[in-house]
Amino acid sequence: MKDSVTTADGQLTISLSEKLTFEDHNNFRELLKLVTSSEHRNCTIDLKNLDTIDSAGLGMLMIAFETAEKAGMNFQLSKPQGQVEKLLEISEFDKVMNIIH
Amino acid sequence: MTSLDIVEENTEQRSLTGHNVKIKNARILVVDDSDLIRELIGACLMTDGYYNICYAENGRDALEVIDLETPDLIILDLEMPVMDGFELTKELRSRSDTAAVPILIQSGRDTAADITRAFEFGASDMVVKPIKKFEILARTKVHLEHRFLVEKLTDFHDRVANELEQARRLQLDICPSEEELNSFSDLYGINIGWHYEPSSELGGDIGGIYPIDETHIAFYIADFSGHGVAAALNTFRMQSWLASAAKLYTEPDKLLFHLNNFLNKNLPRGSYATMLFGCIDIAANTLNYASAGTQPPLVNNSDTTDCFELRSSHGMPLGLREGWSYDLKSEPFNPGAKLLLYSDALVEVEQTPGQFLGDEGLLEEVNEIWSSKDLTDKERLPELIRRFHIRAGKTADDDLTIICLEHLGFNND
């Protein structure tokens, strides 16, 4: 997993690329600290460059959503592609959180 | 806090002491044709606390001593009449019980050719005569420590491997047996093909069949996120929950609702299981099921096209969201109808480099196999598995489960 973080006008954007898998859970936990400590009202995880995700990765996205939910932030996943989009769809994540296609 | 520190320190000291005692108890064999050198080396070792020392005059003598009890270290001269040090080293390395015993060569021969030859034959280390007490003691200690640590590590590794193997067997044991499957065919006119193969490590696949009453039979397939021991233990947790939830077997949507809440309470955050739970009513010829993000099942409702079709398996994976509800799906399941359930390993294999088989690829393949006139009905599932193995190679890194249910009905002559 590679990530980049941008912030602007109350908006926290975390962009993920390559793979999101079990190996990334420590890095991802660090990223979540940004969500809990941030003053921003909106959090977007940009998935447009994420190629694949495994079962652990899917769990991490749910944890990210719940973390933002608890912090009272708006949360969305942005532009999932290919296998990532398919797995989110089959798991009905769109019924829980906002997914922008 | 302080008392805990003391306890830990004591434990460490004790295990260190235990280790040192083990080293000092080590059996050391000294092989040299010179009485003087043997005594000299023996005396050196004794000054450092070693006492379990035995001696031999040449290679052949040494073999006799070794046959009585394998030593932990051999200090060996190279030039000896009767069997020399090179020959003895070669012999010991070829025997399974002595292949790993450290051999410390002590010799006056120190040409590059001799040293090379000794190491080629399997010597562990070398000291050059004249014997220097501190050198020989230091090397003795290093090789004994190494030997005991490797032994300990190997024992630990073997124990863990053994336990994992037992766990794998337990997972295999909870699959329905051939006899059970045959009995379901007799009782319900439902023919069930079952294939489960655990990956090289433990995995999180599980499946099962529950006969309910004369006209209802339930089944499920599930897969826990992650791999290894934790995922495997979760399969047992799910199995015991299901065993106590018999009243829900005819209501798959409610069963998933309750199981989801149970897993949500009990699994670590972010862990989950995908699942499809279904129930066939052979009197009404219907199939009811509910799904939580498994692989899309393949259904062949022979009435219409005699082709398999993909069905939606959408649903929130179990354990992720508390209080989530699941839809009940229902469709006709007349005699001749077939249902194929499978874990993701089956479709997550490369068909061509970089190109995965996927659901659609599987659908095409299953339709081809199930309509082939060259195969008997019994040969179709094995053919699907055979093709999987050609793609995945011998060692798949994920569990594979395939369950194939076919409604035979009782009216076939």
Contacts between the chains, C-beta under 8 A, distances in Angstrom:
chain1	res1	chain2	res2	distance
A	22	B	226	6.6
A	55	B	225	3.5
A	55	B	226	6.4
A	55	B	272	7.5
A	56	B	225	6.1
A	56	B	226	5.9
A	56	B	270	7.3
A	58	B	225	7.4
A	58	B	272	7.8
A	58	B	317	7.4
A	59	B	225	5.8
A	59	B	269	7.8
A	59	B	270	3.2
A	59	B	271	6.0
A	59	B	272	6.2
A	59	B	320	7.2
A	60	B	270	6.0
A	62	B	270	6.2
A	62	B	320	5.0
A	62	B	321	7.6
A	63	B	269	5.8
A	63	B	270	4.6
A	66	B	269	7.7
A	89	B	314	7.1
A	90	B	293	5.2
A	90	B	296	7.7
A	90	B	313	6.4
A	90	B	314	5.6
A	90	B	315	8.0
A	91	B	274	7.9
A	91	B	293	4.2
A	91	B	314	7.7
A	91	B	315	7.5
A	91	B	316	6.3
A	91	B	317	5.4
A	91	B	320	7.9
A	92	B	293	7.1
A	92	B	314	5.5
A	92	B	315	6.0
A	92	B	316	4.9
A	93	B	316	7.9
A	95	B	316	7.3
A	96	B	316	7.2
A	96	B	321	6.2
